[in-house]
Amino acid sequence: MTDASTIRNEAAGITLTGPLAGTRGIVLTQAWAGSYCTALLGMLGADVIQVEVRKRPDSWRGDYAAPIGGRIKDVETAVHPWNVNPLYNSVNLNKRCITLDLGTPEGIEIYRRLVPYSDFIAENFSPRVMGNFGLEYEALKAIKPDIILASLSAYGHIGSWANIPGIGGTIEPTSGQSALLGYQDGPPMNSGQMYPDAVAAFNAFGAIIAALRHRDLTGEGQYIDLSMQDANLAMIGDSALEYVLTGRQRARLGNRHSTYAPHGIYAATGTERWIALATETDAQWAALCSIAGRGWAEDNRFVTNADRKANEDALDAEIAAWTATEDRDALSARLSAAGIYAAPVLDGLEVADDPHLRARGVVREVKHPEAGTWAQATIPLHFSRTPATDVRAAPMQGEHTRQVLAELLGMTDAEVDELERSGVSGMGPPD
């Protein structure tokens, strides 16, 4: 890493700002976990160069023949479906993209020539792939001794499950999360959001930063073997430890809390309008009773928190009857102002327009050359000494191949033309 918080890359025509300015990753990430991890590094100022293979396009770019859907189809510049997929464009901000066919000797050789210009490499293939390419950690280390390689896989590169494929939807049950999700009288459930991918991404993000710091202090690179299952088990570590020590499986609680009541999500006026609220203290409960004006403070069933937990069904019914007469946003504001935990339950479009997230700069309008201008979630961190202010749209497939190969390897246009002619590089569907 570098002490400079701003690096101007004249050849690339970009300014890199943030605490990782001056570092570079030449990465092989795809879909969500790996791509989001490396996008976060890019939003801290790292020069992240994503290597993609045209024969096997990133699944989040989508199929070459897929129609352009949603509101994007109405954008005049939206021509190539693989460049305008909102999934891909949401998790690949602040990157450059080159294409190389790693199934060819030429593609592998060029990638190996790029390794010395990299501080870190990240990939989220199944465990066998990097070895098949001849790009396993020992091979990369022979090229650049202080290289950092982060491998994100479903179950890690060692252990009896190492070669079992997995995605977020399968990691939820195998990490134990699904056992805790659901209602008391119902079966285990998945979140429906592929939540484990984001958890793995943030874990790998932190691990790579720690490895960069370790390298700066010691000169040593290292290999990071990240298991999505392990990362997500850690998110429910208290429940897992309870089971190991006592043999008890914690019950599913729906939206309730193991200790406090009330704690839930309640319907407000209108269609699919919900409010989340909870109290932890007697003072918060008293404030809720005062605002509701329903006589709960005098109800013997609800005097103490223990009373409220013992009569939680009745309590939830009382609160639901009240919130059903209230406006979601107005009630949330009143409760929050009184020190009660409360918030509106927002859908995806409402989150994108949330005033707080906008004011914090977490959600920003980002202009993409093909997809147009859309709200994107950026990094939820602010830095006082090394501001990370640069936000660039996700790259189009192969957009920076000529730029990067010329900048780092000194390759000429004629040499890149030959790579495209032979199918090693290029843009869009292979011939």
N, C-alpha and C positions, 0 to 999 in steps of 0.2 A: 504494500500500500504506500501511498505518498502523503506527505503533509499538505500538498496543494489541494485545495477544494475545487478548483476549476481548471480544466485542461481543454485547450482549444485544438481540435484536430482539423487543421486547414484542409488536408487532403479529403477528409470525409465531409467537410462542411458542417460539423456539429461541435457544440460545446458541451462537455461533460462536467456536471457539477455534482458535488456531494463528497462524502468521506471516502468513497472508493474510486474517485477520479484518479486516473493513472494506472489502474489495474485493468486486465483484459481476461475475458473468458472466451474460449472457442468451444462451443457447447453442442451437444447432440441431443438436446431435450425435445420433448414433444408432448402433445395432449395437455394435461393440466398440471400435475405435480411438478414435473421438471421444468416446464415452461414458465410457470408462475414463480418458482424459486429463482430462476435466472433473470426474469423480468424485474423482480425485487432488487436483485443485485445491480441491474442496469439503472434502476431508478435511484440508486445510491451513487451513481456516477461511473460504474464500471462500463468498459466498452465490451458489450456482449455481442459476439458474432455467432449467430446460429447457423449450423450446417444442416441442410435438408437434402433429402434424396428424392428426386422427382419420381422415380419408379414406385416409391412408397411414401406418398405425401402424408404429412402430419394429419392424423385423423381429425384434428380440430380445424384444419383447413377445409376438410370435407372432400368428397369425391369430385373429380374434375368435371363430371357431367351433371352434378347436382344443380338444380335450379336455384336462383337467387331468391330468397324468401323474405317475408316480412316487409317492413318499410324500406329496407335497403334496395329492394327491386325498383323503387321509384327514384333512386338517386341516379342522375344521368351518367355519372362517371363510373358507376358500378357495372363493370363489364365481365370480369373474370371471377367466377364464384369462389375459387380458391384464395383470392385476395381479399374478399369482403366478408368472410364468415365471422360473425360477431364473437363466436367462441374463441377462435384463434386470436382475433384482434384485441380481445379483452385481457389476455394473459401473456402477451408478447410485446408490451410497450418497451421503448428504449433499447431496441436491438437493431443490429444489422443482420441481413440474411444472405448467405451464399448457398449455392447448390453444388454438391459433389456426389457422384455415384460411388459410394464406398464399397460397392460390389465389384469394382474394377481396380486393377493395379494402379492406374493413373490417379484415380480418386484417392486411394489410400496414401499414395506417395505424396500428393499435395497436402493432405491432412497432416501427415507426419512432418512436413516442412513448416506447417503453421504452428505446431506445438511449441517450439522455442519462443514464440511471441505471445504465449499464453501464461497467465498466472494460475488459472484454474480451468478445469474441464468438468463438465457435469453431463450425465447421461441417465436416462431412465428406460433403457432396454431391459429385456430379461437377462439373467446373469450370463448366459453363454455368448451373447452377441459381441461384446467388446473383445473377448478372446478370439472369436472367429475372425474378427477384423485385424487381429494382431495389435490391438490397441489397449490391452489390459494394463494395469498400473505399472507392472515391472517394465513393460515395453516403453511406456510413456516416460517413466523415470529414467530409462537409459538415454532418452533423447534430451530430457530436461530434468536434472536431479531434484530440483525443488518444486516440481509440479504438484498441484493439488488436484486429485480426482475425486469427485463425488458421484457415487452410484446410487440412484434411487430405484428400488425395486419393491415388489409386493412383500416379500418375506426375507429379504437380505440375500447375500451371496454365499452364506454358509448355513448349515442346518438341513434337516430332512425335508423342509418345504421350499428350499432355495429355488428349485426349477418349476415350481407351481406358479402359473400366471395369475394375476389378480388386478383388480381395479378398485376404485373407491367403494363400489357397491358390494364387493365381496370382502373387503377389508373390514367393513363395519361389523359383520357378524363374527369374523375370525379374531378380531381384536377384543371382542366382548361388548362393544358399544351397543349393538342391537338388543342385547339382553336387557339393557337398561332403558331402551326407548320403547314407548308404548304405554297403554293404559292398564290400570290394575286388573281389569277383567278381560284383557286382550292379549294377543300373542306378541312376541318380540317384533320390532319394526326397524326398518332403515330410515334414515333421515330424509331420503329423497333428494339429497343435494350433493352426493359424492363427497361428503365432508372430509373423509380421510385424505383426499388429494391436497387440500389446502393445508391441513395439519402437517403432512409430510413436507410440503413446500416450505413452510416457515421453519421447520426443524432443519432442513437442509440449508436454507438461507443462513440461519445462525451458525451452523456447523462450518460452512465455507468461510464466513467472516472470522470465526475463531481460528480456523486453519491459516488464514492469511495473516492474522496477528501472530500466531505461533511461528510462521515462516519469517516474518519480519524480525522476531526476537532471536530465532535460532538458526535461520537459514535452511530449515528442514521443511520439505513438503510432506504431504501425507495422503493416505487413502481413507475416504469416508464411505463406509458401507451402511447406507440408511435403509432400514426396513420400514415400509409404511405401517405394517402391523405393529411393530415395536413403538413407533412414534404415536400411534393412536391408542395403544394400550396405556401409555403414559398419561394420556388425557383422562383416563378413568382409573388412575393409579390407586385412589383411596378405596374404590369398590373392589379392585383386584386384590389389594392387600387384605381387605376385610374377608374376602373369600379364602385366601391362602391361610390366614390365621384362624378363622373360625369355621370354615366350610359352609358359611351361609351365603346364599345368592341374594343380593339386594333386590328388593321388589321394584317393579316398574311403577312409576308415580304419575305418569302423564305430565301435566304442567305443575304438579305440586312439589313441595319441598319436604325433605325428610324431617325438618325441625319446625319450620315456621308456618303459620297460617294467619291470614290468607296468603296464598301464593298461587296465582293462576292467570289465565287469559279469559276474558269475558267479553261477550258481544255488546256492542254499543248500537246506537240507532243507525239505520241504513243497512245496506246489503254488504255482507262480508266486511264489516267494520268492527275491529276488535281492539281491546285495550289490555295490556299486561300491567298487573299491579301486585304489590307485596308489602307486608309490614314485618319488621323484625323486632321492634321495640313497643312497649306499652304506649310511649308517646306518639309513635306513628299510628298505632291503632286508634288512640283517642282522636287524633287529627282526622283519620278516615271517618270515624263515627260522626264527628262534628260536621264534616263536609256532606256526608250522605244524609244526615238528619233523619235517620230511620229508627232511632231508639235502640241501636245495637249496644250502646254503652250500658244500658240497663238490663240487657238480656243475660240471665245467669249462664247461658250456654257459652257465652263468648267473653267472660270476664278476664281470664288469663290466657296466655298462649297455649297452655296445656288444655284448657277448656276448648279453645278454638280448634286445636288439632283433633280432639276427641269428637267434636261435632262439625267436622269439616264439610261434610255433604250439605248439612243445613246452612252452614255459613256461605258456601259457594252459591247455593240457591238464592240466598238473600242478596248477595252482592250482584249476581247475574240479573236479578229482577230490577235492581237499581240502575246498573250500567246500561241496561237495555233502553232506558229512557233518556240517556245522556249522549251528547255529541262526543265522539272519540277524542278529537284533538283538544277541544276546550276542557274536557274533564282531565285529560293527561296533564295539561298545563296547570290546572288548579291543584291537582294532587302533588305534582312535582314541586310547585311553589310552597306547599305545606310540608315538604320534607319527606313525602311518601314516595317509595319507589314506584314509578309509573311511566309508561311510554306507549305511544300508539304502535300497533302491529302494522308494519308497512309492507306493501307488496314491492316487487322489484322496481317498478317505475317510480313509486313514491320514494324509495331509497335513493334513486338517482337524483331526485329533486329535493332531498332533505336539506333544509337551510343550514343545519349545523355542519353536515359533511361538506357542503359547498363552502361554507365560511372557513373551515379548516383546510381546504384545498385537497381533501381526500378524493372527492369527486370533481373532475374537471372536464371541460369540453376539449376534445382532441380531434384534430382534423386529419383524416386519412386521405391519401391521394385518390383512391378509388371509392372507398366506402362513404366518404363524406365526414361530416362532423357529428360526433356522438359523445354522450357522457361516458367517461371511463373511470373506474376506481383505480387510484394511484396509491402510493405508499402512505400509510397512516403515521408517518414519523416526521418530526421537525427537528432540525439541528441548528444550534445557535452559532457554532463556529464554522461549520462546513455545510451550508444550506444546499439541500438537494432540490433544486427548482426546475430542472430540465425534464420535460415530459414530451416524448415523441411518439408518434403513432407506430403501431406494429408494422414490420416490414412486409413488403410484397415478396412473393417467392422469387429468390434469386436477385433481388433488387440491387444488392451490393457486391455481387460476385466480382465484377471487373474492378470496382473500387478497392476491395480488400486484397485481391490477388496482386494488384499493382502496388498498393501501399506497403504490404508486408513482404511480398516475394519478388517484387520488381517485374512481374509478368507483363508482357506487352499485349495489346489488343489482338494481334495476330495469334498469340498463344492461347488466349481465351477463346477466340473464334474457333480454334481447332478443338478445344474442349467441348464447345457447344456442338460442333459438327459431328464429333464422335459420340455425343450423348452423355459425356461425363458431367457436363454442366448445362445450364440453360434455364429457361423459364417455362412453366406450364406443362401440359401433358407431354411425356416423351413420345418421340416419333415411333 
